[in-house]
Amino acid sequence: MADLRQKFHDRQYKLTSQRQTILQAFLDNQDRHLSAEDVHTIVRGRASEIGLATVYRTLELFSELDILQRLDFGDGRQRYELNETNTPHHHHHLICLRCGRVREFGDDLLETLETAIAKRSKFTIVDHQLKFYGYCEECQKKREN
């Protein structure tokens, strides 16, 4: 939290109590990819005065400050997760087409491919994202029955 406070201070923003509450929702749900509506539902129990418009504005600000990473899983809803600035590449996502569940896949198997692309194209790659769409184990079992 101290690093985040410093990031706000450096950019001349205040870490208000509402922003802290919204940030805490992500800290408490690091295993989830939260939409604005998800965040609103979570924070409403802690601070009923926080409206959905405030959540949207705050998520946009957190994205601009690189506190959150905005994700698009193709379902029409922007989702967010804490930005892992201490790792050179983000994890990848496995997205179930039936239930919509999103799992993270941490192995970065693209290092060799990324190096080859950079070398051939003389392009400096700083990051990548990879999404796999399919069916989770539970939905596969349901399809078989």
N, C-alpha and C positions, 0 to 999 in steps of 0.2 A: 504493500500500500504506500510505503514511503517513496518508492520509485515513481509510482503513479502521481502522487502529490507533486513531486518535482517536475514531472512532465507537464502537468497543468500549470504550475508556476512559471516554467520556462516559456510557455506559450501565452502567458498572461490570461489564463482562465482560472476560475475558482472551482474547487471541488466541493460543490454545494452538498447539502445533506441529501437532496433528491438524487444527484449524480452518484453519491456514495451508495445509496440504496440500490440503484440500478446496477452499479458495478458489483455490489455484493451478490446480486442475483446470479451473475456470471461466475463469481468465485465459488458460490455454493453449488453450482450446476455445471462444473467444468466438463462433465461427460456428455453434455447435451449441446445441441446446436439450436439456439433459441431464436424465435421470431419476435418481432415487436409485441405481438399479442401474447406470446408466452411470457415475456418479461413483464408485461403489464399485469397479467394474472398473478405472477409471483410477487411483485412489489405491492400490489393492492392490499395484500394481507398485512404488510408492514407499514405502509404509508398510503392510506386511502386517498390522500389529496393529489397523488401523482396520476395525471391523466395520460391517455394513450398518445396525445400529441406531444407531451413532454418526453415520453419514452422514445418516440420517433426522432425528435430533435436531439436527444441525448445519444442515441445510437449513431446518428449521423456524425455528431461531434467526436464520439469515441473512435469511429472509423477514421475520421480525418486526423486524429491524434495518434493513430496506429495502436490504440489500446485494444480495439476489436478488429477482427477480420470479417468482412462481409462475404457471405457465401450464397451461391445460387445453385440449388439442386434441381432446377427445372420444374418446380411445383408451383411457381407463381408467388412464392413467399421468400423474401430475403431472410436469411438466417445469419446469426453472428456467433462467433466464439472468440475467446481471449486470444490475442495475437501473441504467439510464442516467439518473441524477438531474440531469444537466446539460441534458437536453432536456425541453421542456414536454409532449411527447406521445411515446408509445412507437410504434415501428414496427408495422406490421401483418404478418400471417402468411398465407402461401399454403400450404395443406396438401393433399398428394396423397392421394386416397382409395385408391389402389392400392398404392403403395410406402411411404406414410407419411412421406415426406420433407417437411420443413418449410423453406420459404424465407422470407426476410424481404423485405418490401416497404416501402421507406422513405418514399415520397412521402406527404405528409399532405394528401390531397385533401378531407378532411372539415372543414377550417377554416370554410368558408362555411356549411355545414350546421350545424356546432356553434354558430356565432354566431347563426344564425337560431333554433335551438332554445332557446338560452339567453335570447334576447330575448323570444320568445313565451311561454315558460314561466316566466320570471323565476327561472331555475334556474342557479346558478353551476356550470359544468362544469369540473372540474379535470383530467380525463383520460378517455380512451376506449381501447377495444381493438376491433380488427376482424379477423376471421378469414375467409378465403375457402377453400372446399373445392372441389376439382376434381381435375384430372389434370395432372401435370407433363409437360413436353415428351417425355421418354423414355417415359413410360407411354402417352402418346397414340400414339406411333409403334408401340408394342407392340400396342395395341388395333386399329390399322389393319391390321396384318399378319395 
